[in-house]
């Protein structure tokens, strides 16, 4: 691998925005996250306490919530968006409320996402609003669609509503010049989600990439799907919006495969996921005029590969079809060091009522805690910066 123009060991750039107090608080949080037992037990206790209405939010909001979220609503979130704008960091905004099942809840989710999309017209560094299609329709309905079973009249009306909600968001996104990123979900509902998203790209991505699909490259079949979608975009004359990630449902996928006596779609080892992710990155870069790419990764090797491919292909760092993203509260050594080159860098930031967003945060902590070495790397970098500052 050729030399890279960036080093992810530069903690001065990475943590420049953190005060000494914030740095120490981050150190404490990551020490906790390294302890899988504490994360599991603490997570269960927190969810139960919040559901019972116990007054623990006074402890959660200034710590884990503030570290990973922008606020409980958009008005509360604006100061963070503007701080990031001053540092030339974009925002991938997510209404982080999950697992809802009623029409009233779906409509509330739509309204929150419409507000987020409209905010992008005034907060110019909001690059995209990230949604889950299961936020607008029943999980069981998507399961039935994947099994290719005939829908009854009531279910067809449900599907029509989901499609109408999806189109409403797409049209609002175009009006406000912001992208709509569709998050990947579980493998046993992903096929209809992929089809619905590709259908929207055909309509809305003629001139610019408005709609993006998410490709989870820890799945052994997703590199093939991505390459096929690139060819479809080239043949049909639209821009493919592609957000590439490794994946977020390792334990859930394994459990589902075991319970259903089926084969898990996940690569048997990390090396397989890494190889497919890097090959996906290369494929997108080979077709960068046809693909608008978001590299959503905390993997340093893959991010370094991006900088090398940009140099090899003589593509400007600031190319509008390229952006990089890490979770807000993590991966600052990647985000800020890559941004220093002029690459379009973003933070994936959830917002929403604390009681609804905490389950999302706990799942993230459990996912990231299970990633080999990731939490340790964050902790080591924070410790290095603490020593550098002499505090």
N, C-alpha and C positions, 0 to 999 in steps of 0.2 A: 504493500500500500504506500502510495506517495506521501510526502510530507504534507501537513495541513497548515493553513494560515491561522489556525486558531488553537488555543490551549484551553482545556476545560479545568485546568488546575488553578487558573487565575481567580482566586477568591476575592480579591479586592474589587474586581469588576462585578463578580457574581453577586456579592452582598453589599454593594455600595449603598443601596436604598434602605438597608436595615440599620436602625439605631442600635446602640449597644444593648439596650433593654430588649429590643425585638430579637436580636441575635441570640441572647441568652434564653429567651422564651422558646425560640425555635429549637435550640439545643435540647431543652427539657422535653419538648413534644416528641422529637425524634428518638430520644432515649426511651420514652414510653412505647412508641410504635415498634421499636425493635423487639419488645417483649410480647410474643404472640399470645401468651396466656393472658396478660393484662389487657391486650386489645380485645380478645374474645370475651372475657368475663366483663370487662368494663363496658364493652359495646352492648352486651345483653342487658346489663344493669341500666345503662343510660336510656336505651329504648323503652324499657319497662317503666322507669321513673318518669319519663316524659309522657308516656301514654296514661299514666296515673295522675298526671298533673302536679307532680312533686316539683318544688321550686329549685331545680338544679340548673336551669338555663343561665342563672347568674354566674355560674362557674364555667359553663360550656361556651357561652357567646364570646367572652374576651380571650378565649384560648383556642381550642380546636376550630370553632366556627370562624373566628376572625382570621385565623391563619390560612384557611382554605376557601373561604367564601367572601363575596363582596358585600353582602348584607341581606336582610330579610325581605327587602323590596328594592325596586330600582332607584327610588329616590335616595335611599340609604347607601346605594352602591356607587352613585355618581362620583364622589370624591376619589375612590380608588381608580375608576376608569380614567379620570383626569390626571392622577399621579402617574399612571402607566403611560398615558399619551405624552407626557413631558419627557419620558425616557424612550420614546419611539417604540413602545411595546403595544401590540394590538390585543384585542380581547375576542375570545370565542365564548359567547355568553350562553349559559345553560340554566333554564328554570329547573332546579334540581329536585323536583318533586316526583316520586315514583309510585308505582303499584296502586293506581287509582282505577275504579271500575264502574263508575256511574256517569251518566250523561252530564249531570251537573258538574262533576269533577273534570270531565273532559272539556267542557265549555270554559271552565275557569282556567284550565291549562292553556287553551287556545287564546284566551284574552290576555293572559300573562305573556305569552310568546308574541302576540301582536304588539303589546306595549314595548317589549324588548326590541322588536324589529323597528318600530317607529323611533325609538330612542337613538338608533344608529344614524338617523338623519341629522342629529345634533351632536352626538358623541362619535366623531368620525373614526376613532380607533376601534370601534366595535366592528370587527371584520366579518363576523358570522354569528348567527344564533343557532344553537345546537338543540335538536329535538329528537325525541323517541316517538316512533309511530304508535307504540303501545301507550303513549300518553293521550292518544285520541281515540282509542278503540280497544275492545276486549282482547286479552291475550288468547283466550280460547278460540276466538274467531280466526285469528291468524294461524293458530294450530290447524284448524279445520281447512283453511285455504291451502296450507302446505301439504296436507294429506289429499288435496284435490277432491274433496267431498262436495257434493252439491249443497248450496246454501238454501235454506228455506226462505220464505218471503220476509220474515222479520230480520233474519241475518243479512239478507241482501240490502235491506234498508240501512242496517248498521254500517255495512261496507260503503254504501253510497254516502253516508254521513262522513265517514273517515276520509274518503276521497275528496269530498267538498271542503273539509277542514284543511287537508293537505294543500289543495289548490289555493285556498284563501291565503294561507301563509306564503306560498310561492309568489303570488301576485303582489302581496304586501312587501315581500323581500325585494322584488324588482323595483317597486315604486320608491323604496328607501335605500336602494343601492347597497344592499347587504346580502351576504350569502346565507344559505340555509343548509346546515350540515345535519345529515340524518345519521344518528348513532347506530352502530351495529348492535344486534341483540342475540338471543340464544339461537343455536343452529336449527332447532326444530320449528322456528317461525321465520327464519331469515329469508327464505326463497321469495315469499310474497312481498316482503319489505323491499328486497332488491329489485323486484319487477316494478313495483309502484314507483320506486325512486328513479330507475332508468327511464321509465315512461315520462316522468317529469323532466328529466334532462333533455329528452328529445324535443320537448315543448319550450322549455325556459332557458336552455343553455346554447341558444343559437349564436349569440354575439359574445356573451360573457358567461362565466361559470357562476350560476346562481345556486343550483342544487348540487350538493356533494353527497356521494355515498361513502360509507366507511367500510374498509376491507380489513378484516382481522386475519393477519398473516400467520397466526399460530394455528390456523386451520389449514390442513394439507391441501384443500381444494380451492383456496381463495386466490392464489397466484394465477391459476388457470382462468378463474372468473375475471380477474382484473385485466389480464391480457386480452381476453375475449371482448370485454367492454371497451377497451382501447380501440380494437379493430372495428367494433360497431360504431363508435363515435367517428372514426375516420371515414367509414363507408357511408354513414348517414348525415355527416356534416354538422355535428354538434360538439361542444367542448365537454369532455368528461371531467366532472369534479370528483377527485379521488383523495380521500383522507386515509392514509395508511397507518395502521396501528398493529401491535402484536396481538392483544386480546385481553378480555376482562372477565371471562367466565370459566376459568380453568376448572375450579372445583365443581361448579354447577354442571358443566358439560360431562365431567367424569361420572358424577352421580347419576345423571340422566341416562347415560349409556349403560351403566350397571343395572339400573332399575328396569330398563327396557330391553336388556340383553342385545344391545346394538354396539356397533363400533364407534368409539369417540372420533370426531373429525379432527381432534387436536393432534398436532405433531407429537411423536413419541418422546422427543427431547427438545431442549432449548436450541440446540444447534440447527435443527430443522426449521424452527420458527425464524431464527436469525438469518439463515440462508435465504428463505423465501422473502423475508422483509427486504433484505438488501437487493435481491433480484427484482422485486416489485419497484423499489426505488429506481433502479437502473432502467427498467422498462418505461416508467413514467418520464424519466429524464430524456430518454431516447425519443420521446414523442411530446416534448414539452409545449409545442405549439397547439397540440390537440388535447393536452391534459393540464388541468389546473390542480396542482398537487399541494396537499398539506401533509408534512411529515410530523406526525404526532408521536413522539418517542422520547423516552428518557435514556435510551441506549446510546452511549457516547460513540461507539464504533459506527453506528448507522448515521449519526449526525455528522461525524467527521467525513464519512463517505460522501455525503451530500456536498460538503464544501469542496472535496476533491473533484467530484463530477462537474460541478459548476466551473472550476478552473480548467479542467480538461476540455470541456465543450465550449469554453469561452462564453459562458452565459453570465450576464450581469448578476451580482448578488441580489440586487433589488428587483429581479424579474417578477412581474405581477402574478405569474402563474406558480410562484413558489412561496410557501410559508412554512414555518416551523412552529410547533406548539408543545408546551409542557403544562402540567397541572399547576394552577396557582398554588403557591406554598411549597412547591417542589421543583427541582431541576433548574434552579436559578443559574447554576454554573454553566448550563447549556444555553438557556434563553439569553442571558445578558452578554455572554461572550460571543455568541453568534450574531446578536444584534449589533455588536460593536463593528462587525464587518459590513453592515448595511443590509443584512438579510431580513426579510419580513418575519419578525418573531412575535408570537402571541402567547397568551396565557388562557387556558381553559378554566373559566370561572363560573361556578354555580352560585345562584342566589335563590332565595325563597324562605318561607317561614321556618324558623329553627326546628320546630317539632317535626316538620316534614322532611327537612334536608339532612338531619342527623343520621337517619338510616343510610342515606347515600354516602355520607362521610365515613361511617363505620365500615361499609362495604369497601370503600376505597382503601382505608387503612389496612383491612384484612388482605385485600388483593396485593397491595404494594409491600406489605410485610412478608408475603410469601414469595416475592420476587428475590431471587438469590442475590444478595449483596447490595441491593438498591438502597435500602434504608441505611445500611452501614456506610455506603458511599456518601450519602447526604450528611450523615453525622460526622464523618471524618472531615469533610470540607468545612462544615460549620466550626469544628474544633480548630482547624487550621486558621480560619479567619479570626477566631477569638484570640489565638496566640499571636497572630500578626498584629492585632490591635493592642496587645498587651493588657487585656482586661481579664 
